[in-house]
């Protein structure tokens, strides 16, 4: 489906294709905040920050209670260099609900500011809530490029093998 394609394209860093995919989904459903939020993330990877913020605002407008949308906007703001605003949104997301998306957002914001220890601490918290998803996303997210070679980052993203 188009929804599954979106997460695949994100992990492959095919941001133009991801943006095209989200546009197709919006033709089907303009009221799905998830589509708007992912579109915002795609636009931010393409450094189209003003459009990304507009798309992210639409997601928040459609669902004000979902911390994911606040955290994603926080990441977008940090990518545009607005670090303090980004972290503030991630803190607001944490106030709504303490979960992986809020901590993952903080990890991205800190990583983009080269605050490695704070980024890794937040990523560790995110992984405690949703290990598989957070590890998979961190593995490919360019926000963590400067941390990739660190031993702690490598330990955090290791997928634990299930015992038989």
N, C-alpha and C positions, 0 to 999 in steps of 0.2 A: 504494500500500500504506500501511498504518498507520505504518510506519517512515519513509517519505518524507514523510508528512503531518506527522510530528513535527518534522522539520527546517524544513519550510515554516512551521508555526505558530510556531516559535521565531523565525524571521526576521521574521514579521509581528507579533511581540510579543503573540500571542493565548495568554497563559499559562494561563488557565482551560481553554481548549480543548485546549491541549497537555497539561495535567494529566489531563483526561478521556481523551485519546488514550493516554497512558501507562498509565492504569488499565485500559483495554481490552487493551492489549498484555500487561500483567501477568496478566490472566485467561487469556491464551494461553500465556505462558511466564514463570513466576515466577523462573526461574533465569538470566535474561539480565541481566547486570550493566549493560549499556548502558541498558536500560529504566529500571532503578532510578536510575542516574546522571542521566539526563535528567529523570526525575520530580523528583529532588532540586533540579535547577536550576530547573525550573518552580515548585516550591514556594518557592524562595528569591526568585524574581521577585515572588511574591505575598506576600513578607515572612512566610512561615510557616516560620521558620528551624529550629525544633526538629524539625518533620516532615522538613524538607529534609535535615538532618543524619542523621536515622535512615535515610532512603532512600539517602543517599550512603554511609553505613556499610554498608548491605546490598550495594551495588555492590562496595565494597572487599572485603567478606567473601567475595563470590563470585569475585573475581579480584584477589588481592593483588599481582600482578606488573604490572598495567596502570597506567601513570602517569596516564592520562587521569582515572581515578576519584579519585586523590589530588588532582590539580590541580582537578578540579571541586569536590571537598569544600573545597579551599583557597579557591576563589572564593565558595562558600556561606558559609564562616566570615567572609571579608572583608565580604561583604554584610551580615552580622549585626553587624559592628563588631569582630570578632575578627581584626584585621589581622595581627598577629604570628603567630598560629596558622595563618592562611591562607597566609602566605608560607612558613612552615616546611613545610607540606604540599607546596607547589609545589616547594620545594627538594628534598624527599624524592622527588618525582616526577622531578625532573631527575637525581637519583642513580640512579634505576632506568633511565632512558633519556632522553638529551638529544633532545627533539623539540619540535614546535610546541605541543602541549597544555600542556606544562610552562611554556614561556615565555609562552604566551597567558594561562595562569592567573596568572602573576606580573604580567603587564601589567594584568589586571583588578584584582588586589589593590592594586597601586600607584596605579592610576587612582582607585580608591575612597578612597584616602588622600590624594588630591590631590598625589601625587608624580609630576608630569607627565613630567619627563625620564626617570625610571626606568621609568614606564609605557610611554613611547614607545620607549625602548631595548629593553624586553622584547618589545613588539609587533613591532618590526622584526625581532628574532631569530625570533619565531614565523613571521612572513611569509617569512623565508628558507627555512624548512622546508616550509611549505604555503601558497604565496602566494594562490591563489584562495580556498581555504576560510577562511583567517584574515582576509583582506580582507573577504570577504562577511560573516563573523560580526561583525567589528569595526564594520562599517558600521551594523549594527542593534542592537548590544549597548548597553543603557542604561548599563552600567558606564563607558562612554567618553563619555557625554553632555557632560561638562565639557571634554573635549578636542576635541570635534567641529569647533570653529571654528579650531583651531590649524593653521597652515600645514603643520607637520610631519605632523600626523595626516592631513590631507587628502592630502599626498603619499604617505603610507604606504598609504592605502586605495584609491588610484587603481588601477583595473584596467587593466593594460597591454594595449594593443590588439595583436593578433597581426598580423604583416605577412603580406601575401598574396604 
